[in-house]
Amino acid sequence: MRVYLDNAATTPLDAEVMSVMYNVMESHFGNPSSIHAYGRESRALVEKSRKTIANLLHTSPAEIFFTSSGTEADNTAIRCGIIDNNITHAITTPLEHHAVIHTLEAMEKAGNIKLSFVNVDSKGNLDYAHLEKLLQDNERSFVSLMHANNEIGTLTDIERVGDLCEQYNAIFHCDTVQTMGHYPHDLGKLKVHFLVCAAHKFHGPKGVGFLHINHKIKIKPFIYGGSQERNMRGGTENVYGIAGLAKALELAYADMGQHQTYIQGLKSYMIEQLKENIPGVLFNGEIAEDKSLYTVLNVSFPETDIADMLLFNLDIAGIAVSGGSACSSGTDIGSHVLTAIGASATRPSVRFSFSKYNTKEEIDFVVNKLRELFTSPTQPSPEGRAIKSL
């Protein structure tokens, strides 16, 4: 059996999405910027997709701008949101995706901003009182906080953050890459200036996403070179990718409640089985249903002599996951998220992330393999490291 439990990295393409994209590739090859019939047909498809997305998010199509990825959307929001609005202070957490942290750190190094980090606890929860103190004590700030952490799954109350940002006239950018298509986002109510999406996180294609820009905020283009996206992003639109994104989001919203119940059931089942079968197992981040992203489970396993080969052993067994550990020194390349929450540097951590295509039988298979890894004798690998006998 082969088991894919790395859906937070990317998801399999939905068959209906693939069909839509294939049809577009066959019939809509015109450049959307061309004025002839072929171009107009492609332009109409792009705008139809934009309207579909806007309707699902309860916003105007004029506030949706297509990008190549969530990373591009984050970079556009941060750099343009700060520079074009003369912001000199930014607030984030040490848990953000590198698309956010590295961009903000680069801007601080360049002298564009002073950067402040909100305190977080050992589960990755935000200190909202500290956030308010940072907003109070500084000039108008740019606040960049993700909805759900991509490594440990802990959720942030973005409605509360939006209210605080409105109270202190701050600009709010929210990285919703992990939650788009998994939770409903009502942009008619949520007080956010920038919100981002990557289609491949909810069974859409790679290489396409979007940035929502609230009409109350004004920025200049991040990428120049053409008048595409209403003069906001140069470059010929990825027509079939955009059509695939819209279809994937439409499917996600149509079955969101059913999928959430099903996937949460898989996650809860795996938690129970791990507790029963792996003595000493712990969990990084929140695991309560109302505090944790239902697609992500970060597991802290007991100390073992195969810690550095755990992912390798799982891969040999046909199990695809992501992993890491907290940095034990300044020279280690480990997980900045696990380090920030004070996770043990001696316990191997594995992120299991689920989708609608996973099954309870797969969970049983994975737990059984893990039990074997933590109970069976080791043998040396060709490189001299320990490999478990499976």
BAFI-438070 format. One record per atom (N, C-alpha, C): x, y, z; residue in one letter. Coordinates in steps of 0.1 Angstrom, whole numbers, plus 5000, padded with zeros to 4 digits. Each point is the difference from the previous one (the first is absolute). Example, Ala and Ser with C-alpha at 12.3 -4.5 7.8 and 13.67 -1.06 7.14 Angstrom:
<atoms>
513249435078a499150125000a500950125000a499650114993s500950115000s499250115008s
</atoms>
This chain:
<atoms>
500849885000m499250125000m500950125000m499650104992r500650145000r499050095006r500550095010v499150095007v500650144999v499150094995y500450144999y499450085011y500850055010l499550085011l500950135001l500250064988d500750135000d499250104993d498750015003n499150094993n500250145003n500650035011a500350145003a501150064991a500849914994a501050044990a499350024987a499249904995t499250024988t499049885000t499050024993t498949904999t499949944986t499549884999p499749944986p499050094993p500150014987l499150074992l498749934999l498950075003d498649944999d499749974985d499449884998a499749964986a499150104993a499150065006e499150104994e500850124996e501050045009v500850114997v500949974987v500549885000m500949964989m499250014987m498749955000s499250004988s499750144995s499750105009v499850144997v501350054993v501149985006m501350054995m500349944986m499849874999y500349944987y499150064989y498750035003n499150064990n500550144997n500550075009v500550144998v501249994991v500949915003m501249994992m499749974985m498949924998e499749974987e499350114992e499250085008s499150094993s500350155002s500850045010h500350145003h501450035000h500750004989f501450034999f500350144997f499050094998g500250144997g500650075012g500850114997n500550085010n498950105005n499750005013p498950085005p500150154997p501250044997s500250144997s499850044985s499849894992s499750034986s498650044997s499850084990i498650064998i499249914991i500649904993h499349924991h499149895008h499249924993a499149915006a500749905009a501149954996y500749905008y500450065014y500550124999g500450075012g498850045009g498950044993r498850045008r499449885007r500149884994e499549885006e500849975013e501350014999s500949975012s499750115010s499950124996r499750115010r498749975007r499049964993a498749975006a500149895010a500849904997l500249895010l500750045012l501050094999v500850055012v499050085008v499250094994e499150085008e498849925006e499649894993k499049915006k500649935013k501249964999s500749945011s500150105012s500450124997r500250105010r498650035007r499050004993k498650025005k499649885009k500349884996t499749885008t500750015013t501350035000i500750015013i499550115009i499750124994a499550115007a498749975007a499149934993n498749975005n500149905012n501049914999l500249905011l500550085013l500850104998l500650075011l499250135004l498950024993h499150125004h500850134998h500650014989t500850134997t499750034985t500750114996s499850054986s501149934992s499749974987p501049954991p501250104998p499750125002a501150114999a501049985011a499749925010e501049995011e500849875000e499849924989i500849884998i501050014989i501249985003f501150014990f500849874999f500149944989f500649874998f501550015000f500749905007t501450005001t500549864996t501349985001s500649874997s500049915012s499850055012s500149925012s499650085012s499949935012g499850075012g501250085004g501249954997t501250085003t500050134993t499750004987e499950134993e499050095006e498849955004a499050085006a500450065013a500749925008d500650055013d501050114998d500949984991n501050104997n499450134995n499049994991t499450114995t499350085011t499249935008a499350075011a501050075010a501049935003i501050055010i500850124995i500649984989r500950104995r499250124995r499049984992c499250114995c499250075011c499449915009g499250065011g500850095009g501249965002i500950085009i500550134993i500649984989i500750114993i499050104995i499049954993d499050104994d499150075010d500049955012n499250075011n500950075010n501350014997n501050075009n499949945014n500049875001i500049935013i501449985005i500350025012t501449995005t500149895011t498949945004h500049905011h499149884996h500549885001a499349884997a500049915012a498949925000i499849905011i499749874994i500749905005t499749864996t500349915012t500149864997t500449915011t501249924994t500749935009p501149924996p499549874993p498749984999l499549874995l499650014985l500150124994e499450024987e500849924989e499449984989h500649944989h501250084995h501049944994h501250084996h499750104989h498949984993a499650104990a499750145007a499649995013v499750125008v501250045008v500649915008i501150045009i501250054992i500449924990h501250044992h499850144993h498750024995t499850134993t500050115010t499449995012l500150105010l501450035005l500749895002e501450015005e500950074990e499749974987a500850074989a499750155000a498750045003m499650145000m500650075012m500149935011e500650055012e501550034998e500649904994k501550014997k500350114991k499150034991a500150114990a499750135006a499550015013g499750125006g498650054997g499249924994n498650054997n499150005012n500249915009i499149985012i500749965012i499350025012k500449945012k499049885002k500649895003l499249885001l499849955014l498749975004s499749955013s499449874999s500249915010f499549875000f499049985012f498849954997v499049985011v500449875007v499950005013n500249885008n499149894997n500549885000v499149884998v500349905012v499049925003d500349905011d500549874994d500149905008s500649874997s499149924990s498850044998k499149944990k499850084987k500750125000g499950084988g498950105000g499450025012n498950105001n500550145001n499450094994l500450145000l499650065013l500950095005d499850095012d499350124995d498750015000y499250114995y500250135008y500349995013a500350125008a501350064995a501049914997h501350054995h499850074987h499249944991l499750064987l499450145002l499150015009e499450135002e501050105005e500949965009k501050085006k501050054988k500349914991l500950044989l499350104991l498749994998l499250094992l499950145007l499949995013q499950135008q501350085000q501149935001d501350065003d500750044987d499549974989n500750044987n499150084991n500650064990e499350074990e499149904992e499350054990r499149914992r500849884996r499549885002s500749884998s499449924989s500949914994f499649904991f500049875007f498949935001v499949885008v499849884990v500949905001s500049884992s499949885009s498949945000l499749885008l499249894992l500549885001m499349894992m498849955008m499149954992h498749945006h500349875007h500749914994a500449875006a501449974997a500849965010n501449974998n500149874991n500950014990n500249904991n500749875005n500750025012e500849895005e499249935012e499450085009i499449955012i498550015000i499450084991g498650014998g499250095009g500750065010t499350095009t499350124993t498850025004l499250114993l500150135008l500050114992t500050135005t498650064999t499550075010d498750074999d500150124991d499849994987i500350114991i498950115001i498849965005e499050105002e500450095011e500549955011r500550085011r501250094995r500949944992v501150084995v499550114991v499149974992g499450104991g499450125008g499349975011d499450105008d501150095007d501149945004l501150075006l500750094990l500249954988c500650084990c499150124996c498749984999e499150114997e500150105011e500049965013q500150095011q501250095000q501149944995y501350085001y500450044986y499150004990n500350044986n501249934994n500149875003a501149924994a499549944988a501049964991i499749934988i500249855003i499049924997f500049855004f500249924987f501149925000h500249904990h499949875006h499249914994c499849865006c500449904990c500949915003d500449894992d499049895002d499149984991t499049905001t500249884991t501349984996v500349894991v499549865005v500249975013q499649875005q498549995003q499350115001t498549995003t499150044989t500550064989m499250024989m499549874994m498749994998g499449884995g499649905011g500550035012h499749915011h499150065011h500050135000y499150085009y499350114991y498850045003p499450114993p500650135004p500250094990h500650135003h499050104994h499450085009d499050104996d500750145000d500450044988l500850124999l499150135001l498749975001g499150125002g500050035015g500449915009k500050025014k501450015006k500949914995l501450005006l500750134997l500650055010k500750134999k501549984997k500249974987v501349974995v500350084987v501250044999h500450084988h500649914989h500749905004f500649904990f499849865005f499649914990l499849865003l500549924988l500649885003v500749934989v499549864998v500349954988c499549864997c501049944991c500249875001a500849914991a499149884997a499749984987a499049914995a500449855004a501349975000h500449865002h499849955014h499550095009k499849955014k498649955002k499150014990f498749945000f499649944987f500949914995h499849924989h499850074987h500750124999g500150084988g501449984994g500350074989p501349994994p501150085007p501249964998k501250085005k500250124991k500750105005g500450114991g498950104998g499050015009v499050104999v499450025014v499750135002g499350045013g499450134998g499650075011f499550134998f500350085013f499950134998l500150105011l498750085001l499450005011h498950095002h500550135006h499650114993i500450135005i498850085003i499750035012n498950085004n500050134993n498850054996h499950124992h500450125009h500149995013k500450115009k501550025000k500849914994i501450015000i500550024985i501050084998k500550034987k501549965000k500449924989i501449974998i500350014985i501350014997k500550004987k500449854996k500249974987p500349864996p501349965006p500149875003f501249935004f500849954988f499349964990i500649954987i499550104989i501050064993y499750084989y500249934987y499450054989g500349944987g498849994991g498850035005g498849994992g498850065008g498950014994s498850065006s499049895005s500549885002q499249895004q499550035015q499049935004e499450015013e499750155004e499450064991r499650145001r501250095005r501149984992n501350075002n500749975013n499649895007m500649975013m501049894999m500149924989r501049905000r500349974985r501250034996g500449974986g500249864998g499749954988g500349864996g498749934995g500149934990t498849934994t499449905010t498750015002e499349925010e500149854997e500149925010n500049864999n498649954999n499450004988v498649994998v499549865005v500649894996y499549875005y500249985015y501150065005g500250005015g499050075007g499650124995i499050085006i498649935000i499749944989a498849924999a500049895010a501149935001g500149895010g499950055014g500650115003l499950065014l498550025003l499350074991a498650035002a499249885002a500249894992k499349885002k500349935013k501350005003a500449935013a499350075012a500050145000l499450075011l498549985000l499449994989e498549984999e499749865006e500849904996l499849865006l500250005015l501150075004a500350015015a498850055008a499550114995y498850075007y498849914999y499849934989a498849924999a499949895010a501249945004d500049895009d500850025012d500250135004m500950045011m499649935013m498750015004g499649945013g500249855000g499749934990q500149864999q501549965001q500850074992h501549975000h500650035014h499650115006q500550035013q499749895010q498849965001t499649895009t500849874997t500149974988y500749874996y501550015004y500650114996i501550015002i500350025015i499250075007q500150025015q499949865006q499149924995g499949865005g501349924998g500650014989l501349934997l501150055010l500050135002k501050065009k499849955014k498850015005s499749965014s500349855001s499749924990y500249865001y501549975001y500850084992m501549985001m500550045013m499550105006i500550045013i499749895010i498849945000e499749895009e500949884998e500249964987q500849894997q501550025004q500550124998l501450035004l500249995015l499050055007k500149995015k500049865005k499249914993e499949875004e501249914996e500750044989n501049914995n501450055002n500250135002i501450065002i500150065014i500549935010p500250055013p500850135000p499650105007g500850135000g499750104989g499149964991v499850094989v499350135005v500450124994l499550135003l499650074987l499450125001f499550074989f500550145000f500550054989n500450145000n498950094995n499750115007g498950094996g498749955006g499050074997e498649975006e499549884992e499249915007i499349894993i498550015002i499650085009a498550025002a499450054987a498849944997e499450034987e499750154997e499750085011d499750144997d501250095000d501249945003k501250075000k501149964990k499649904992s501049944992s499549974986s500850034990l499749974986l499849854998l498849964995y499749865000y500749914990y500850074992t500849924990t501449975004t500450065012v501449985004v500149955014v501049905002l500349945013l501549995000l500650075010n501550005002n500349915012n500749894998v500249905011v501550015005v500150015013s501349995006s500349865005s500949934994f500249865004f501149995011f500049895007p501049985011p501450004994p501050045008e501449994995e500449874995e500749994989t500349874994t501450024993t500749884998d501250014993d499950004985d498750004995i499850024986i499350134997i500150105009a499350124998a500450074986a501350004997d500350074987d499749914988d499549885002m499749914989m498549975000m499250065008l498649975002l499250024987l500250124993l499350024988l500549914989l501249975000f500649904990f499349875002f499949955012n499449875003n498550004995n499350115003l498650014996l499950004985l500950074993d500050014986d500249864994d500949925006i500349864995i498749925002i499250035010a498849935003a498850054991a500350104991g499050054991g499150115006g500550065011i499250105007i500750144997i499250094995a500550144997a499550105010a501050065008v499650095010v501150115000v499950105008s501050105003s500549995014s501250055003g500549995013g501050105004g500649995012g501050105004g500149995015g500850095005s500250015014s500450145003s499950035013a500450145005a501650014998a500450124998c501550024998c500649995014c501149925001s500749995013s501150105001s500450064989s501050105001s499850104989s500750115000g499950104990g500449964986g500749894999t500549954987t499149894995t499149955008d499149904995d499050054990d499749924990i498950044991i498849915004i499150055008g498949935005g498750084997g499049975007s498750074998s500050125009s499950124994h499950125007h498750015008h499049934996v498750005007v500149925013v500649884999l500249915012l500950075010l501150074995t500950075008t499350115008t499150074993a499350125006a499149965011a499449884999i499149955011i500749925010i501349994999g500849935011g499949854999g499749944988a499949864999a501449945003a500049875005s501249935003s500849984987s501350035001a500949984988a500549864999a499749915010t500449875000t498949904996t498850054999r498949914996r499750034985r499949904991p499750024986p498550034999p499750104991s498750044998s499649974985s498849964998v499549974987v498650074998v499950074988r498750064997r499249904991r498849965005f499149924991f498950104996f499750014987s499050094996s499049924990s498750025002f499049924995f499250074989f499349924991s499150054990s498849914999s499150044992k498849924998k500249874994k501249984994y500349874993y500749905010y500350045012n500649905010n498949925006n500449885005t499049915006t500549955014t499149945008k500349955013k501049884998k499949934990e500949884997e501450054999e500250124993e501350064999e500650045013e499150055009i500550045013i500449885008i499349894999d500449885007d501349954995d500250004987f501349964994f501250085005f499850145000v501050095005v500449975015v498949995008v500349985014v500749875003v499649894992n500649875002n501550014996n500350074989k501450024996k500850085011k499450105005l500650085011l500349915012l499049925004r500249915011r501249914998r500149944988e501149924996e501350075001e500150124996l501250085000l500450035014l499150025009f500450035014f500149885009f499849884994t500249885009t500949904994t500350004987s500849904994s501550045001s500949904999p501450035001p500550084988p501150075002t500650084989t501149924993t500350044988q501249944993q500750124993q501349994998p500750114994p499750024985p499950134996s499850034986s501450004993s500050004987p501350014993p500950125004p499350115005e500750115005e500449995014e499649895007g500449985014g498950055009g498950064995r498950045009r499049895002r499250025011a499149895003a498750004992a499749884995i498749994993i499349885007i498750035001k499149905006k499749884991k499949885005s499649894992s498450004999s499550014989l498550004998l499549874994l
</atoms>
